[in-house]
Amino acid sequence: MPFGCLALRDGRSYDNISDVIDKYEFGQILRAKEFCELCLAKDRQTDKVFVCKKFLKKDGRKVRKAAKNEIMILKLVHHPNILQLIDTFETQNNHNKVVLRDFYLSRFENGPITEPCGTPEYLAPEVVARHRYGRPVDCWAVGVITFILLSGNPPFYDETEEENTDLHNRIIFCRIVAGDFEFDSPYWDDISPAAKELVCRLMEVDQMLRITAQDALGHEWIAGNGASEKNLKAGVCAQFEKNFAKAKCSSQALSLSITTLPVPEEMHPLCPVFHHLI
């Protein structure tokens, strides 16, 4: 999260982004202005909704000065007809952690599961085929997320952009069952062979051959020196904007908030996810 202003009247401020995310759920962008963005922020405890103004530090010293000046002024002013400042926080840079969300369909494992559930683009082949399934479906989903974080594109998509939901899903399901995904150029040109190999092993159609979370943690891309040193942020962000910012594609973003930024390949944001799956 960049520089944001949402400070309590007692002057409280946050310097740890995790504390901010724990307190607020950030929603859609309302307006993008020259020096900042306005988005919704809901207090997780009270469900009250506020407007958050985000300033990007990368935009220069002038922007940072303007942000701090506005905060200082609003802290001094309290009037029913003047915008009230609620919270302020500042991060040291523009690096975000990757956050997985929407666990309302999750369930405890107490034997093989048969009923299908989930978002079509993230379903494993055994779920689509209505076979019994278990933990391997989570590794498949992590593979889908990894694919998206590295390229900005979903691995399984409908080229026809079919508006009929049932037909659209059938097209997606056929590709999933066949394991029909490709490392398209130019999006994958700078991705390391080790990263591609892990994605392939995570999205192995046969769940008995699919890599486990334990083995994924020991994979060369995560535990070794197989990652590329190239920063992928610019290209991936551009693809995110193209593929996920459209309203008709919003349903594809089950586990990826639009506020989540991709990170350089070598940072391995998925390590905690694999630990959780173990």
N, C-alpha and C positions, 0 to 999 in steps of 0.2 A: 504494500500500500504506500503510495507517495505521501507527501505532506498533506495532512487533512485537518479540517477544523469542524468539529461537530459540537470550553473548559467549564467544568462545574462552577457554580457560583463561589464555591469554597476554594477555587483556584486549582483543582486537581487536574493533572495532565498525565498522559501515557507516553512512555518511551519504549514500550515493548509491543510489537505488532500483535503478538499472540494474545495479550491482554485485551486489545481492542477488538479482535475477532471474537474472543470469548464473550464480550459484552454486546457487540452489535452484529447484526446480520446485514450485509450490504447488498442492495438490490440494483435495479435498473438505473442506467444513466438517464437523467432527465434532460440535461442540456450540456453541450460542450462549448465552453467559452474560450476566448483567446488564451487566457493564462490558467484556466482551471476547468474542472468538470464538476457538475452537480449530480449527485445520485441520492437514492433513498437509503436510509439506515434505520433498522428497527432494533430497539432495545430488546434483547432476548428475554429479559426478566419481566418487563412491564408490557411488552408488545407495543409501546409507543413508537411512532414513526417520525423520524427527523429527516432533514435535508443535510447531506454531507457535501462540503466543498473540498475538493482535492486539488492540491497544487503539485506539479511535478518539479522536483528539484533540478532535474536535468535541463529544465528550461532556462536556467541561469540565475545569477545573483539578484537581478531585478525582480524576478518572480518571488524568490524567497523573501526578499525585503518587503514586498507588497503584502505577502501572506502574513508575516509577523506583525506588520503595521495594522492590518485589519483586525487581527486577534487582539492586539493591545487596546485598540479603540473600543471594540465590542465588550471587552472585560470591564471597561469603565462606565458603560452605558446600560441602564436598566429602565426600560419604559415599555408599556404595553403596546405601543405603536412602532417599536423598533425591534428588529430581529434580535432574538436572544441567543447568545452563545452558550452551548451546553457542554461540550467537551472539546479538547484539543489534543492532538498527538503528532509526533514527528518521528520519522524513522531515519536511520543513518544513511540509507541508500534506497535504491529502487528495486531491491530483490525481494520477491514474495515467496513464501513457501507454498507448495502445492497442497490443496486441501480436498479431501474426498468427502462427499456429503450425500444426503438422501439415503438413509439406511432403513426407511420404514418398511421395505419389503424383505429385510434381512431376517434370518431365523437361526436358532441354535441347531447345531447338527446332532441329530439323534437317530441316525440311520439314513439310508438313501431317500432322496426327495423325488417325487414324481410330477407334482403339479407345476406347470411352467409359470414363471413370473419374471418381470423385469422390463427394461427398455429394449426394443428390438435390436438396435445397433450394437448392443453390448452382450447379447445372449450367446452362450456357447452352443456348439452344434448339438450336443446331447440334450440341451433344453429345448431347442427348436424341434428336434426329432421326437420329443416327448419320451426320452429314455430316462432311466433312473440316473440321478446325478448327485454330486457332493462337492467337496472342496475344489476339485480341478476347475469348476466353473469360475471361481474367483481368480485363479491364475489366468484364465482366458480373458476375463474382463480387464485385468491389469495389463495384459498384452495389448488390448484395444486402446486403453488409456495411454500406454507407452507409445504406441503408433501415432496417436494424435499429438502428444506432446513433442515428439520429434519432428513431425512433418506439418502439423496444422491441419491435416486432412483425416477424415474417418477411413478406416480400412475397408468398410463395407458400405456402399452407397448405391443409390438408384440414379443412374445416368439419365433416365427418362424424366426425372422429377415428377413422377406420377402423383397427382393430387388425391387419388382414391387411396385411402389409408390401407385398406386390406390388400390391394394390389401392390402398393409400395412395400408393405411388410413382406409379402410373398417374394418379391424380387430380392429384398435384403436377406431373407431366410435362405433362399436358394444359394446365394453367394456364401453365406456363413457355413452351411452344411458342406459345401464344396471346398471350403477354405480358399475362396477365390479373392485374394488380395495381392497387390503388387507394390513394389517399392518404386513408384513412378519418379522419373526425372522431370524437373530438376530438384524436386523436394527432398529426394534421398541421396543426391549426389555427394553431399558432404557428411553423410552419416557413416560412422565407422562400421566395418564388417561385423564387429563384435555385437554392436547394438542390433543390427539386422538379424543376427543369428539368435539372439535372445528373444526378439519379437517372434520369430518363426517358431521357437520352441514353446513360447507361451501360447501361441495361437495354433498349436498342433490339433488337428481335427480329432484324432484318437485320444480320448482323455487318459487312456492307460499309458500313452507315450508322452503326454504333456509334461513339461518340466514342473517340479514342485516348487513351492515357495522356498524351502530349505536349499534346494539345489540352485535356485535363481540367485540367492544371496551369495553363493560361491562362484557365480558365473564371472567370466573374464571381464565383462563390461562393467560389473558392479564392484567386484573384489580385486580385479587386476588392473592392467594398464592398456586395456583395449579401447578406451573411449577417445573420441576426437577432441582436439583442443579448440575447435572452431565454435564461436558463439553463434547459436542458431536463432537468437531472439527475433531479429528483424524479419526474417523470412517466415518464421512460424507465426508471428503476430499477424502478418499480412494474410496468411491463409486462415487463421482463426476468424479474422474479420470477414473474410469471404464466405466461409463455410458455416459459421456458428452465430453470426450477428443477425442473420436474416430471421424474421419471425417464423417462417415455415420450417426452419431447421432447429428451432429452439428445443424441440423435444429430444434432439440428439445430445444435448448437453447435460445428461443425467448426472455425471460425476465431475463435470468441468464447469465451474462458475466462470462467467465471462470476465470477472475481475481477477481471475487467476492468470498470472503471466507465465509463459514458458521460460525455462532456464537453460543455460548452456548445457550441452550434452554431458559434460564430464561431472556434473554436480550430483547426479544420481538421486533425485528427490523421491524415488520409489522404494528406497531401502526400508523406511519405517513401515511401508505397506506390506512388504514381504514378511517382516518380523511379526506384524499383526496377524497375517494369514497363518503363520506357523502356530 
